[in-house]
């Protein structure tokens, strides 16, 4: 570290006193089993590894140019101490190779300072290194009951290892007080230490405080110090108060401070991470640290749980202080005693909606329902749970997950566990060992039936039933039911084993499996209970004669309204039409050679083996490979590894694909060969692997994709003027220009309304409502569009209306003229901007070049215009005109308080011009500019319609204040 103007010579002493002490104990380190890397560091020092040789010389200038008296005194004392210790060593001025800056940071609660040398510029030239740091979590696997513990704090622990001689070329920092150069030593593990004390010996403790957490080996628990518990509650209450004052908005820094403290104590407070999951999601909604974030309802509930004081309602009971004044956690981090084993069975079916969910979510649902089923037997107990899904094991033990759906189910499970005092210890078990539970999940009960609910309601209206004796949670017709298996909501299992008194005390509804009808008949005869029994019409069976003798009334139900099998989603399948592979023709030709005519229809199945998204990606990459093969004159089917290696070289020379994007370009080659039945996979192997490595080293400058620019308002105004000119054309000539007019109007409407381009492309016929002299309404839809389908998302379609000023009167007439002419050309169209072709959500991308060519506009060389440019142009223009964010978001259909608008759409470099005032002046109350209304000439073959349009223009002029 270079300080001041005085230059001292480099000392002959190499290495620090602490490093010498460690080096003297080298054999002792080797005896206790230190690794070879650590032994090398102790003997030779730690070498700095540079990526491309040593960095060039640099000097970042002087530091600490204006120190206070306290800072100056501390700096002098610290410099002398470290030079004496050997942590720093003096060098001459010419040896200072890299001069960095130094800072002094005051320590909290004291008058001392922390010396910080900023080596980030030097780290840019160093290779990446990893370090495994052991923490309190490892105590779970180290400590045993009643272990003694001692806390050690090594002084100057960062200087116990030397720097290797070849790396001692002078990283330095410059300040203004004196002129010295010092090299810092890297941090490494401390050497074995011994200590002596004059105090009388005391028994080592089994309870130790470390970094605010208390480790107790007698009880086998972690505990939170009461001071940290109070601080956590106080932070939660402060955030709740701020959210109440500011409409659920809090400062992101304060929320992050709360999350950091909660994460710190999660070892001693198991629910901490559980209640922090939503907090972290809220923190991630805003980039940067300066600003406010909106708390969700779940985040507010989590803060209330943490902020509830002990003993005041439902809060975090784990924070309740014990008699020693500490907040204890009940979780054992080693197990004591034994556990009793009792085998019970529980099973059920998924609904059709649940069956489509991810397997991890359904596995967690199974745990929740099993615990709910046996909660009365498990209350207040520790339960050992074996699970063959590693994801579920991690989620339950960690009490957190990134998936919102799984997190919602985890909250349900946690509530059941917490309310019933159940401690669930989940452990992974291999699927091969989970035989019994796996067999239950695959069991299909074909006798599980349900009577048509409409027929049941008719019967139940005459005789009110109290319990369904043979049902499941999915097909029960009454709130109370008995089941064959344990499941949530079931009052009893195996209803036939219940006592006769129990049967006589209820009005029983019985729709049993047909194999149990003989047993049920005996049960009813023995107990004399009142029951309604649903049976098949088999009069010759023995049980039928017995039931007829017991029956008061027998009713036959028509077959079409009678029994139906309960939904068993495990056996419901259907064949659906999927996307077709771009190489389906090649598959068909290949199949012709194997089985002429393909009598079994295998081609259609093989050509639909992947999803539509995969085929969209693979379509372009496969055409790229075919293009190379055509240019090189080589065969693409079957290809060789040498051909693929040459293909990689060709891609690198084109400079359009970077290394991390190579995967779809290679995997499609293997996929096509697999679909066509070839054994070889040409895109794998040693040759292709070597080419990929070379690709990453040689192709380092990839031409970046053009930047998407903001659409300027002047181009939209040019489109407006162009449509005005075309609107004045006769009908016959107007129709010939209809595709151009369609593209121009779609761009104008998309821009001035801030709509999604896909929403404009799929604007329905009724999406434009124009009332003369009143208002113009344009309907937009929240649309998520794929190239082959569109799916309307909630809250669905919405119409936004504008008062008709002169500007909007002109736009309304242009839309009416277009709509009238479009109906002549395409009377069966279902969308406003559809001219007979297939309606697609991505059609706007094809209309954009047409509109730009019509007005002679082009993007600058540094970017291009895309459909997103229109929403960005709208957001940037109205923001520059000081339109309120709430009104801007309402018009464009963005969510209220959306942060994505400012991050991804608004360009603050956009300035307000005359075009923006013309298009958006009505939003801030500017008077409308004068607009000339073009009147279409009368065509001979459509004179009546043209005259009608002329009369409409004449009628509306007085309403506009014109003569």
Protein Blocks (a to p, Z undefined) as FASTA:
>chain_A
ZZhjbdcdddfbgcjfklmmmmmmmmmmmmnopafklmmmmmnopadddfkopaddddeb
jehklccfklmmmmmmmmmmmmmnomaccddfklmmbccdddddddehiabdcddddfkl
mmmmpccdddddddfklmmmmpcghiacdddddehkllmbccdfklmnopadddfkbccd
ddddddddddddddddfbdcddddfbdceehiacdfknopacddfklmmmmmmmmmmmmm
mmmmngopacfklmmmmmmmmmmmmmmmmklmmmmmmmmmmmmmpgcjbdcddddfklmm
mmmmmmpcghiajadfklpccfkopacdfbdfbdehjdddddddddddddfklmmpcfkl
mmmmmmmmmmmmmmmmmgoiacddddfbfklmmmmmnopafblklmmmmmmmmmmmmmno
pacddddddfklmmmlmmmmmpccfkbccddfklmmmmmmmmccfbdfbdcfklpcbfbd
cdfbdcehiabghjllpcfklmmmpccdddddfklmmmmmmmmmmnopacdddddddfkb
mklmmmmmmpmbdcdddfklmccddddfklgccdddddddfklmmmmmmmmmmmghilno
mmmmmmmmbcfklmmmmmmmmmmmmmmmmmnopafbdcdfklmmmmmmmmmmnopacfkl
mmmmmmmmmmmmmmnopabdfkgcjklmmmmmmmmmmmmcccdddddddddfklmmmmmm
mmmmmmmpcfklmmmmmmmmmmmmmmmmmmmnopafklmmmgcfklpccdehiaccdddd
dddddfkbccdddebjadddddddfklmmmmmmmmmmmmmmmmmmmmbcbfklghiacdf
klmmmmmmmmmmmnopacdfkbccdfklmmmmmmmmmmmnopafklmmmmnopaehiakl
mmmmmcckbccdfklmmmmmmmnopacdddddddddddfklmmmmmmmmmmmmmmmmmno
pZZ
